[in-house]
Amino acid sequence: MRKKHLMIDLFSGCGGLSYGFEQAGFDCVIGVDHDEAALETFGHNHPHAIPMKLDLSEDDSIKEIVKALGNTKINLIVGGPPCQGFSLTGPRNEDDSRNKLFYSIFKLAKRLSPEFLVIENVPGIANLYGGRARNAIIEEFEKLNYVTHEKLLYAPDYGIPQIRKRMFYVGVKRSYSFSFPEPTHDSKSYVSCEQAIGDLPCFKSDLGSEIAEYTTKPTTDYQKQMRDGSNELFNHVGTKHTDHVVSVIQQVPEGGNHKDLPPGVGESRKFNEAWTRYHSKKPSRTIDTGHRNHFHYKYDRVPTVRENARLQSFPDKFQFLGSKTQQYKQVGNAVPPLLGFHLGKVILDLLEE
Ligand SMILES: C[S@@+](CC[C@H](N)C(=O)[O-])C[C@H]1O[C@@H](n2cnc3c(N)ncnc32)[C@H](O)[C@@H]1O
C-alpha cells in the first residue's frame, strides 16, 4: 500500500536524499538518473520506486516520466543536479545541454505542479557567475508561483558525523508557511568519527569481504541507530596500500595532513586535502567520491565504503551495488539521508496539517 505523500527524485544517484525523505514518511515513486550502477543501488534500497534510466538533458525524458506516472498526484520533487548543470556563461542558451540539466526540474514541476520543490547543490552555487545562477533559480521558482526559501545546511548540526555543507532551495506553494528544520546538535554535541564507526572491524590480517559479521556490540546511540535492522555488514572491504603509502600515513597524527609530515615525506601529494587522517573525536572531512586522500583515524588505510556510508548517515541495511569504485562514487555524491530526513519531516508536517 502506498503512503499518502508521494515524491520523485531527479538526479537520484543511489538515492541518499530520497532515502532520508522516505525515512521521514514520504513514498518515493520514481528515481531518475543516467548512471546504471547508481540506479541499481537506488532500486535495491527503494523497492517501491521505479528506477528510470534517462538523460535529463533530453526533453523527451520529462515526457516519459509524466507518462510513467499516469494520474498519480505528486506532492514533492527533489533534485540534486551536478553543479556544472548551471552554465550561465554568455547569453543563456537553451541548446546548451548542461543548462538543460537544471531546467529539467522546473520543466517537470510545470507539468506536475507539486506543493514542494527541493533543489540541493554545492555551497558554491550561491555565488556562481556572480550570483546569476542563484537568481535564475529563484526566477524559475517565481515563474511557477513558488515562494523560495534558501539556506546553507551544515551536516553536523543535524547529527551527521561529517563537516559537509550543502545549499538548499525549497520552493513552496503559497498556502504553506515553511521554515528550515532547527539544528538538533551544536559544537559540543557533534557526533565524532569514533562514535560513528568505532564498532566496525579493522581487518588486521585480511581485507574483509563483501558480507561480513559484526565483531562487537554497538556502544553509542549513533552506532545503534545505524545498525538498526541489519544483521550483516555489507560493503566493508579494506584497501591494500603499497608499503610506501602505509609508511607515510603512519606518520600523520590524528586530525593532521601533509603539512604534519617531516620534510621529504609524502612529497608526491601536497594539495589541500592530501594525506588527511580523520580525528577520532571530531566529525570527518567531507566524504569525497573515492579520491583516496582521507585515511581512517586509527587504521593505516582509507575508510571502507561502509565507513564512508556511516559518516554520510546511511544505515547499514542500505547496500551499495556495482564495483567498489562505483560504490565510493555513489556514497560521496549523496546527500546524507539524515539531512533529507530532517528536511522531509518539516515538509511532511506541513502537508499533513
Ligand atoms: C550529486 S549526484 C546526486 C546525488 C543524490 N541526490 C543522492 O542524494 O544520492 C548527481 C547525479 O546526477 C546524475 N546525472 C548527471 N547528469 C545527468 C543527466 N544528464 N541525466 C540524468 N542524470 C544525470 C549523476 O549520474 C549523479 O548520480
The ligand as a Tripos MOL2 file, in Angstrom:
@<TRIPOS>MOLECULE
LIG
   27    29     1     0     0
SMALL
NO_CHARGES

@<TRIPOS>ATOM
      1 C1         25.2210   14.8590   -6.8880 C.3       1 LIG1
      2 S1         24.6110   13.3980   -7.6040 S.3       1 LIG1
      3 C2         23.0300   13.2170   -6.8370 C.3       1 LIG1
      4 C3         23.0480   12.5010   -5.5130 C.3       1 LIG1
      5 C4         21.6900   12.1930   -4.9310 C.3       1 LIG1
      6 N1         20.8630   13.3510   -4.7590 N.3       1 LIG1
      7 C5         21.8190   11.4510   -3.6040 C.2       1 LIG1
      8 O1         21.4630   12.0100   -2.5600 O.co2     1 LIG1
      9 O2         22.2700   10.2920   -3.5880 O.co2     1 LIG1
     10 C6         24.1910   13.9090   -9.2350 C.3       1 LIG1
     11 C7         23.6430   12.8030  -10.1110 C.3       1 LIG1
     12 O3         23.2460   13.3570  -11.3630 O.3       1 LIG1
     13 C8         23.3930   12.3500  -12.3380 C.3       1 LIG1
     14 N2         23.3750   12.9690  -13.6710 N.ar      1 LIG1
     15 C9         24.3080   13.7950  -14.2270 C.ar      1 LIG1
     16 N3         23.9340   14.1510  -15.4740 N.ar      1 LIG1
     17 C10        22.7510   13.5500  -15.7280 C.ar      1 LIG1
     18 C11        21.8670   13.5310  -16.8560 C.ar      1 LIG1
     19 N4         22.1660   14.2050  -17.9790 N.pl3     1 LIG1
     20 N5         20.7260   12.8060  -16.7710 N.ar      1 LIG1
     21 C12        20.4410   12.1150  -15.6420 C.ar      1 LIG1
     22 N6         21.2330   12.0860  -14.5460 N.ar      1 LIG1
     23 C13        22.3770   12.7910  -14.5810 C.ar      1 LIG1
     24 C14        24.7150   11.6890  -11.9660 C.3       1 LIG1
     25 O4         24.8090   10.3850  -12.5350 O.3       1 LIG1
     26 C15        24.6520   11.6940  -10.4430 C.3       1 LIG1
     27 O5         24.1790   10.4700   -9.9470 O.3       1 LIG1
@<TRIPOS>BOND
     1     1     2 1
     2     2     3 1
     3     2    10 1
     4     3     4 1
     5     4     5 1
     6     5     6 1
     7     5     7 1
     8     7     8 2
     9     7     9 1
    10    10    11 1
    11    11    12 1
    12    11    26 1
    13    12    13 1
    14    13    14 1
    15    13    24 1
    16    14    15 ar
    17    14    23 ar
    18    15    16 ar
    19    16    17 ar
    20    17    18 ar
    21    17    23 ar
    22    18    19 1
    23    18    20 ar
    24    20    21 ar
    25    21    22 ar
    26    22    23 ar
    27    24    25 1
    28    24    26 1
    29    26    27 1
@<TRIPOS>SUBSTRUCTURE
     1 LIG1         1 GROUP 0 **** ****
